[in-house]
Amino acid sequence: MLRTIFLLGGFLSPLVVGLWSGPAGNTGASVRGWTPEADPEMAFNPSTYVIYRTSGPIEVDGRLSEPDWAAVPWTEDFVDINGRDHPAPRFRTRAKMLWDDEALYVAAELEEPHVWATLTERDAAVFQDNAFEIFLDPDGDTHNYYEFEVNALGTVFDLMLGSAFRNGGPSISAWDIRGLELGLDVKGTLNDPSDTDEGWTVEVALPWTVLRQAAPGRRLPRSGDQWRLNFARSEWPHKVVNGTYEKLIDPATGRAEADWWVWSPQGAVNMHIPERWGYVQFADVEAGKGTVSFVEDPNERVKWALRQLYYRQLDYRDANGHYAKQLSELGAGEITVDGIAFEPELQTTQSMYEITAPGANGTTVHIRHDGKVWTTTD
């Protein structure tokens, strides 16, 4: 058994965010199967989780030995990134979360008969190893969100995107999670093909001093607040050659292909579709002291209906060279929202547009050409 504890932060990396290059000249686009909006009509069925408060300190060591961890539930087992109707992953992956006034705590358990990793340089393309990933959009507008990746060696890749890659994902010259705490517990032997392992556990503390940069009002969460979040796992089929692990080459593509398993399905091999992530709800109740139900915000279904129009605008622009100027050209009348009359309105210029629709409780929901979605109060 190998246990590793890391305290990371205090420096900025030279990472340039965008369609960045990984090993062997591959880009994030080619490796992740950059199909921007596959299955645009997928059902609105995101995963949800209630995050309870800690009752005492959490030692970030990968062991999850505190009573608080035992008191909170695991997420559902991860599924194929394309959807729940695709074949179940070969190995189990699940996660838990807690929070206090200092940080958001994430723990993940990854079943793995062969724990191996190769990358050791901070901000390397960690997803090209077997890796665990966290994606977090505090205000749910699909802009200004975070990505965190780690492999079994404790090598970290982290970034902040101003918007999704499909919208240009503006370059950020340098960004790191200052004060990040990371603990790993490998149940087996790392990088040893001669035996069979159980898997590895990840434990992370993400400080609010960083996460609040993209949070509503730049503040800590309050009880009942909901953020968008997703988890992913990259798993590379392998073979053993001369006592070392090597990725298998897919004969159909001529390159190695990873399996991608997630908490909330994306409908495409693409984690950068933040409108398809799950929801977490913060509770003031301490772990084990009671239960809180997740309460769906009806405006999230209005946002999803507007997102269908956004997808159709992308298709219309590709076919015609400009955005539609009438909602009838997008078939808006076919889109409905349970419990709310969906009555969208469209405003356009030569190169931009904004679509609005009445939401619940006197609100208006907005989406614009760059994919940003938000709500205002009338």
Stockholm file with secondary structure:
# STOCKHOLM 1.0

chainA/1-378         MLRTIFLLGGFLSPLVVGLWSGPAGNTGASVRGWTPEADPEMAFNPSTYVIYRTSGPIEVDGRLSEPDWAAVPWTEDFVDINGRDHPAPRFRTRAKMLWDDEALYVAAELEEPHVWATLTERDAAVFQDNAFEIFLDPDGDTHNYYEFEVNALGTVFDLMLGSAFRNGGPSISAWDIRGLELGLDVKGTLNDPSDTDEGWTVEVALPWTVLRQAAPGRRLPRSGDQWRLNFARSEWPHKVVNGTYEKLIDPATGRAEADWWVWSPQGAVNMHIPERWGYVQFADVEAGKGTVSFVEDPNERVKWALRQLYYRQLDYRDANGHYAKQLSELGAGEITVDGIAFEPELQTTQSMYEITAPGANGTTVHIRHDGKVWTTTD
#=GR chainA/1-378 SS CEEEEEECCSCCCCCCCSSCBCGGGCBHHHHHTCCTTSSTTCCCCCCEEEEEECSSCCCCSSSCCSHHHHHSCCCCCCEETTCTTSCCCSSCEEEEEEECSSEEEEEEEEECSSCCCCCCSTTSCGGGSSEEEEEEETTSSSEEEEEEEEETTCCEEEEEEEECGGGTCCCCSCCCCTTCEEEEEEESCTTCTTSCCCEEEEEEEEEHHHHGGGSGGGCCCCTTCEEEEEEEEEECCEEEETTEEEECEETTTTEECCEEEESSCCSSSCSCCGGGSEEEEEEEEETTSCCCCCCCCTHHHHHHHHHHHHHHHHHHHHHHSSCCSSGGGGTGGGCCBTTBCCCCEEEECSSCEEEEEECSTTEEEEEETTCCEEEEEC
#=GC SS_cons         CEEEEEECCSCCCCCCCSSCBCGGGCBHHHHHTCCTTSSTTCCCCCCEEEEEECSSCCCCSSSCCSHHHHHSCCCCCCEETTCTTSCCCSSCEEEEEEECSSEEEEEEEEECSSCCCCCCSTTSCGGGSSEEEEEEETTSSSEEEEEEEEETTCCEEEEEEEECGGGTCCCCSCCCCTTCEEEEEEESCTTCTTSCCCEEEEEEEEEHHHHGGGSGGGCCCCTTCEEEEEEEEEECCEEEETTEEEECEETTTTEECCEEEESSCCSSSCSCCGGGSEEEEEEEEETTSCCCCCCCCTHHHHHHHHHHHHHHHHHHHHHHSSCCSSGGGGTGGGCCBTTBCCCCEEEECSSCEEEEEECSTTEEEEEETTCCEEEEEC
//
